[in-house]
Amino acid sequence: MLNRPSARCASPPFDATSAVPRVLPCGHSLCGPCIASLPPALASASAASFRCPLCLQCVPYSRALGPSSLPKNLALLSLLPSPPNPSSSRAAAAAAAATAAPCPLYLPLHADHSHILSRFHHAVLPESASPLPSTPPRPTAAALAIGSLTSDLGPPWFCARGDPVSLLPVEVPTDGAPTQESSFYRPSHAARVVAAIDSLSSAAREEVFDLVAASARLARRVCRVYGVWMGPEEAPLWMVSERHSRGVSGLLEERSGGEEMVAQIRAVGMEVCEAFMGLHGEGLVLGCLGLSCFCLDRFGHCLLDLNQALALCRGVRAGVCSSKSRVFMAPEVVALLHDKLLIKDHGFNGLVGSSSDAWLLGCVLVAIVTGDEQLAAGWNTDGSYDDWMNEVLMRFDASLVDTNLEPLSAITASCLNYDPESRPDIADIWKYDSIQPYQDSDDKNSTLDDASSAGFINKEVGMAGMDEPQCGGRYKSSTLLAHRDCVTGLAIGGGFLFSSSYDKTINVWSLQDFSHIQSLKGHEHKITAIAVVENDSQLLCISGDSGSGIFVWCVDASHNNEPLNKCKDKSIKAWSLEDYSLRCTMTGHKSTVSCLSVACGILYSGSWDGSIRSWWISDHNPLSVLEDGIPGSITPVLSISTEDNLVVSSYENGCLKIWKDGVLVKSLKLQNGAIYATKLNGKWLYAGGWDKILNIQELLGESEVEIRDVASITCDSIITSILYWDERLIIGLSNRDIKVYYKGP
């Protein structure tokens, strides 16, 4: 209704005579005729108020004075073209008025629908999105329509024009005569959508908006469900979701085997587990699925397409999907569908629940390991369950020969147990070492039986592009060997180097000769963060893991291997190192906090919501929010490095941003893949990640920061952490190595 919003209106939205723009207290502007047609705020209220149709704020209004009681929008009037000469246009206007159809006005929102719109307005896509093609397909319950957005959408959707989407009809209209609309009074787009939502059953209505809310909370695990939309003509209510054209099934055709296959199985398996766990945390269970329900985003991450999964489930219920189609269904789901023929000779008392999705996970693993989707879905077609299980295990084991994934066979077999109560929890499968991020298994010499085997290997390397005197010449590198899995963090303190890993241990190294001192063991989950502080002459190592555990270790000459204290938490919280009590909780981020950094008494926190927040260390009060504010630019922050008034942040899309005194001064695309680690050391900046390349750059300028490429180092594996100490560059890698680079003689 903004600017007298009617796509069918032939005259300009505002003019200086008949459609004068009036400013409401909320800041929005409406023309006089639109204001006069608005109903009271509530049906039982007096006529001295109405609701702004854009923000629903209650506006005081004197109907005796009419629209003239509200001030004119003089700034908008000054932008309008000058009116034509009345004497020369009077005749033309009279002729046009005699022949033209009256300009339609939007009907006011029904009072009973106001509470629906106020609750679900974030899930109603504007009519301008127009995601359907010009000739939309006839909607069916089990089929998706494919389209793209025709306009940029800002908050809360943050999606750009041209982004591909999929549309699933919330309800399929029955054939019948179309509803006749008045030629002058027509409902607005929001009113039509809310009326369609109101006509749904309460269960269906709650299901739609639960999915919208859950997808927003499960970002990076499922495809985002933007909301609902209706076309301008008689059409169903569509649920609109983001779409990625590259499917996981394509990996079965693209992969070449060997290490690449192992890495793909690990990555996809872990992310499928996380998608299931996220849904279970929202109280949602799938029950049936197909490999087509998973897709890969532009960064190669596996996402669950909720629209595709819902369409598949509808097809199963409607009998559209045949028994020989590539649909994964747990036995209890088939029993629920009363297909007694397929469950003959097998009985159980299991109900559909999270264990049903454990079966689906097993089927997904069978499909991506063997490359045969039909085999994964074949238990309920021909033959018995036992025969099918024997064939699955035989094919599965044959596909894993000469890899380090052989134990995955036992896990998959437990997922495919016919008894739901005997299947493992998906969280336990996710923790299992077989489905962990990439770990190099080719270096046989670095396989360690115990911590005492730790050591290092020296060699000489060159750095590409070095042109500074202090950077020129040959550099040597040492490889520190002690971890069994991906290195996740590095810290220095008290003359020691501390390294954490997914292998649930912390290794302590001497900074004099980089010899291995001890291993700290006690975490039950992967260690994801590490820090070192000196407190009352005590050297404390603080570590956090993926199970929300926080451990405090005292490092001294006794080499005690037991943690000093344990805590548990999931958010930004300040703990006392004197009595380990909780002092403060810092909230504000809208998604997972991914990294922290401290400089000049300020704590900086990065999050998957794409923002960086700063907090005073002294009183833990919020200071500022660093974000570029560009619509559609939300990309997870992966690392932060700070020094004085500079903040450097890296992102999942390979971008690097530099902030000075809280202002964004530089943004550039540094690498093609995610940048997991950055380190700022004076004027030198080090960054590396998925591309396995460490970029070394120099920061130039005072008021305006410029970046000059200085050198690069190509590593053997993904770069996960970076430290600079005493003219030595220390790098943690995903293949469990720690590289130390230093200038040779």
KAJOFEN-V331254 format. One record per run of one state. SS is the DSSP state (hx for helix, st for strand, lp for the rest). FROM is the first residue (numbers start at 1). LEN is the number of residues. Records with the same first field share a line. If there is no record, write none. Layout:
# KAJOFEN-V331254
SS = FROM-LEN / FROM-LEN
This chain:
# KAJOFEN-V331254
lp = 1-20 / 24-5 / 38-11 / 52-6 / 61-5 / 70-2 / 73-1 / 80-6 / 100-5 / 108-3 / 125-2 / 130-15 / 149-4 / 154-5 / 160-4 / 170-15 / 188-1 / 200-2 / 218-4 / 223-2 / 230-8 / 243-4 / 248-1 / 255-4 / 282-6 / 290-1 / 297-5 / 305-1 / 319-9 / 330-1 / 337-3 / 344-10 / 371-2 / 377-1 / 381-4 / 400-8 / 416-4 / 423-3 / 432-1 / 436-8 / 447-4 / 454-1 / 462-2 / 465-10 / 482-5 / 494-2 / 502-3 / 511-5 / 522-5 / 536-2 / 546-3 / 556-9 / 569-3 / 576-6 / 587-6 / 600-2 / 608-4 / 617-5 / 627-10 / 644-2 / 652-3 / 661-2 / 670-5 / 682-2 / 690-3 / 701-5 / 715-4 / 726-2 / 734-4 / 744-2
st = 21-3 / 29-3 / 49-3 / 58-3 / 72-1 / 105-3 / 124-1 / 145-4 / 153-1 / 159-1 / 164-6 / 185-3 / 222-1 / 225-5 / 238-5 / 247-1 / 288-2 / 294-3 / 302-3 / 328-2 / 455-7 / 464-1 / 475-7 / 487-7 / 496-6 / 505-6 / 516-6 / 527-9 / 538-8 / 549-7 / 565-4 / 572-4 / 582-5 / 593-7 / 602-6 / 612-5 / 622-5 / 637-7 / 646-6 / 655-6 / 663-7 / 675-7 / 684-6 / 693-8 / 706-9 / 719-7 / 728-6 / 738-6
hx = 32-6 / 66-4 / 74-6 / 86-14 / 111-13 / 127-3 / 189-11 / 202-16 / 249-6 / 259-23 / 291-3 / 306-13 / 331-6 / 340-4 / 354-17 / 373-4 / 378-3 / 385-15 / 408-8 / 420-3 / 426-6 / 433-3 / 444-3 / 451-3
